[in-house]
Amino acid sequence: MYLEKRKIKDKVKYYLVYSYREKDKVKKIRKYLGINLSGEELEKEKKTAEQEIKQEIDKLNTEIFDFALSKKQIERLNRYDKKLKIHHLEGWDWKKFTEQFTYNTNAIEGSSIQLDELPAIMHKKSADTFEEIETRGVAKAIGFIRETDEELSLQLIKKLHKMCFQGSKHFAGNFRNVEVVIKDRKGKIIHEGVPVPKLLDALYDLIDWYKKNRKKFKPLVLAAIIHNQFEHIHPFQDGNGRVGRLLLNYILIKNKYPPINISLENRKEYYNSLQEYHKHQILVPTLKFLIKQYNKTLNQVTTKK
């Protein structure tokens, strides 16, 4: 906010002004304070105007990348968070979660390694195949997001990718310099990643949006938005699904929420929820899906009621 003065002959009019950007346009909220005010009068009027402007700012729509949500829409989305009954994982639970998540997140992307093979792979001195490298890498990344104090950044995103794929993909830890598309089983293109010339801008927007808006959203909603937008951008040549699901849990864990495992058997519903976001900017299917997966995760990894 800043003070604006307008001189008209021997009079000075005072205004308090707040500027903000809506898409490509700069807009202003301007509050008239008075004419020829003394210093004391000016400070008094400024305080009143500041409160009025803050109330108007709260009513402004919150931009979610390519769409916007009103304050009431955000409140409705945040109510979904209450459907999670928070149950924190303990030591043994974390071991089981790591195995379940590692198996499922890799299997969703086509890995042939089975759940019962994971303990042996994790205890081997070295990995023998690319799939084993990625199995160990994802497990390592889970341990990292559980312990790290790092804030969300491009460096963090690249670090997660490198942990998962160093030794199996030559581009591990590097954003793509080629265009990528996602096809269904029939070869039909169902999504195109952000074009390379716009890739870094899209990623910077993701981080900037998170820093500015994270306090407006409950952890479940915040994690869903960041995950879905990350998948929409698709910043890596390969491995976006696994890094995106790690980011989902990074945000939940950072906000002292338990993690969520997305099961292979629910892959179709998962992809459908992503499509609703990509095509129609609808977040509710993702939230409903994540709540079901959360409850399923608790049944898989803990015996506590």
N, C-alpha and C positions, 0 to 999 in steps of 0.2 A: 504494500500500500504506500501511496505517496501523496503529498499535499500539492494541490494545484491552485495557483493564484491567477485571477483574471482582473486586470486593471481597466476600469471604465471611468475616464476623466479622473475625478478625485476620489473614486471609490475602489475598494479592493474586495472582490468576492473570493471566498475560500471554498474549496471542494476537497473531499478525500476520495481518492481514486484507486481502484483495484483493477489491474489488467490481467487477462487470461486468454489463452489460445483455444479456439474451438475449430478443429480441423485446420484449414489454412487461413483462418481469419482471426485477428486479434480483437477481442471484445473488452468492454470496460463497464465496471459498476461504479457510478459516480454519485456521491452524496454531498448535497449542498450544506455548508456549515454556517455561513452568514457573511455579513458585510462589515468591513473595517473592525474586525475583532481584536481585542487586546490579547496579550499572550495567555492570560488566565482563561479568558472566554474561549480562545481557540483550542486549548488543551481539553477543556470540558466538552466542547462540541465534537472533537476528534474521538474521544472515548466512546461517546454515544454512537457516532457514525461507524466506528470500528465493529461494534457489536452487531449493528444492522447489516453491515457488509458480510460479516462472518455467517450470519443466518442465511443470507442469500447464497453465499458460496456453498453452504451445506445442501442447498436445494438444487444446485447445478448437477447435471448428469455426469456420472463418472465414465470416462471413455475406457472401453476395454478393447484396445487396438482398433478393430474395424467396426465396432458397434459401441453403444453406450447404455448404461443402466441408470435408472433414476434411484433416488434414495430409498423409495419404497421397494423397488425391485431388489436392491441389495439386501434390504431387511428380510425379504421373503427367501432369498437364497441362503442367507445366514441361518435361517431357522432349520435348515437341513442338518446343520452341525449338531443340533441337539439330539438328533437321532443316533448319534454315536455314543455308546456307553463306554467311557474311557476305562481301559484296563491296561495298565503298564506291564510290559514284558519283563521277566526276570532272566537270570543267566541262562538256564536251560531253554526257556522259551525262545530266546534270541538265537540259540544254536539251531533250533527247529525252524524258526522263521527264515534264517539264512539259507538253509537247505531248500525249503519250500520256494522261497523267492528266486533263488538261483536257478533251480530246476525249471520253474514255470516261465520266468522271464526269458530264458534261453530257448525253451521249447516253443514258445509263441513265435520265435523267429526262425524255427526250423531245426534246432539242435536235436540230435538223436540220443543224447545222453539221458539215462533214466534216473529217477530220484534215488533209487537204492545204490546207484553207482557213485553218488557224490562223496560219501565219507572216504572211500578208497582214493578217489581223485585228489581230495584235499590233503590227504596224508602222504601222498607220493612226494619224492624229492623233486621231481620235475614233471612237467606235462609232456605227453607224447604226441598230441594232436592239437589242431586249432581249436576244436570244440573243448578240449580239456583246458587249454589256455584261457578261453573265454569263461569257462566255469569258475576257474580259480580267480580270474579277474573280477567277475561280478561279485563273488563272495568277499573279496578284498574291499571292493567299493562300498558294500553294505557296512562293513566295519568302519570304514572311513566316515560315511555320513552319520553314523551313530555317534562318533566321537568328536568330529570337527567343530570348531568355533568359527570357521570361515563364513563370511557373508556371501550371498549369491552374487556371482560375477561370471564374466566370460572365462576367466582363468579357472574357476571352479568347474564349470561345465566341461572345458577341455581336459581338465585333470581327471574327471570321472570317465570320460571316453578313453583316455590313455590307460587308466587302470584296467578297464574292461578288455581292451583290445591290443595292448602292446605285445607284440610277438605273433599276433594272428592277422593284423591288418596293417599295411604299410603306412596308412594315413592316420593311425591312432593318435588322438590328441590334436588333430588339425581339422579346421572347418573346411568344407568342400570347396573346390574350384570348378566343379562340374554341375550341370543341372541334374535333378533327380525327380523321378515320378514314382508313384505307387500304383500298382495294377492289381486287379482282382484275379481270381483263378482263370477267368476267361480272357485275360489279357487287356481288359478295359481299364483305362486310366481313371482312377478314382480320386487322386490328389496329386498336385504338383507342388514341390517345395518352392520356397521363395527364390526368385531368380538370383543368381550369383551377384550381379551388381548391387542388389538391394539387401543382400544377406546380412552384412555387418550392421547396417542401419536397423534392420528388424531385430537383431539380437540386442543392440544397445537400447532399443525401445523396450524390449522385454525387461531388461535389468532396471531401467529408469522407471518403468511403470511399477515394478515390484517395490522399489524403494519408496515411491510416492503414495502407493495405495494399500500397502500390506496391512495397515491398521484399520482399514475400512471393512476388511473381510475376516470371517472366522477361518481358522486353519484349514478345514476341509475344503471350503470354497476357494481359498487362496491357492492351495495345492492343486486343485482341479484346473483352475485358470492357467497357472504357469505350465502345468503338464500339457494341457491341450494346445496352448499357444506354441510351446516348444515343438510339439509334434507337427503343428501347422507350418512352422518355419522349416523344419527338417534340415538342420544346419550341417549334418555330417553326410558323407557319401554313403555310409552304412552304420548301423548301430544306434539309430535315433530312438527306436522303441525302448531299448534297454536303458539308455541314459535318461530318457523321459520318465520312465517309471522310477528310476533312482531319484530324480529331482522331485517327483511327487512325494516320495518318502523323506527326502531331505527336509522339505518344508514342514511336513507333519512332525518329524522328530525335533526339528529346531523349535517348534512351538509346543514341545512337550506332549505330543500326541503319539499314540502307537502307530507303527507302520502298517501298510496294506499290501498284501500279496494279490496279484491278479492272476487267476488260474487259467491254465491252458484250455480247459474245457469250456470256459466262458469267453474265449477269444472273440467269437462272432459278436456277442453283445457289446464287448469292449470296443471293437472297431465301429460298430453302429453308433455308439455314443460319441466317438470321435467325429464321425461323419456329420452328426447333428450339429456339432460345434463348427466344423469347417464350412458346411454349406448354409446353415441357417442361424448360426451364432446363438445356439440354444445350449445352456449349460446343465439344465435339470437332468437329462438322461445320464450324464457323467456322474452327477452327485448321487443319484439313486443307485447307479451301478456300483460306485465306490462304497456306499453304505453296505450293500449286500456282500461285497468282497471283504469288507472289514469284519463283518460277523463271521464269515466263512474262515477268514484268517485266524480268528480267535479259536474257533473249533479245531483248527489244524495244529496250532502251535502251543496251546495251553490246556491244562486240565482243570484250572480253577474256574469256579462258577462266578 
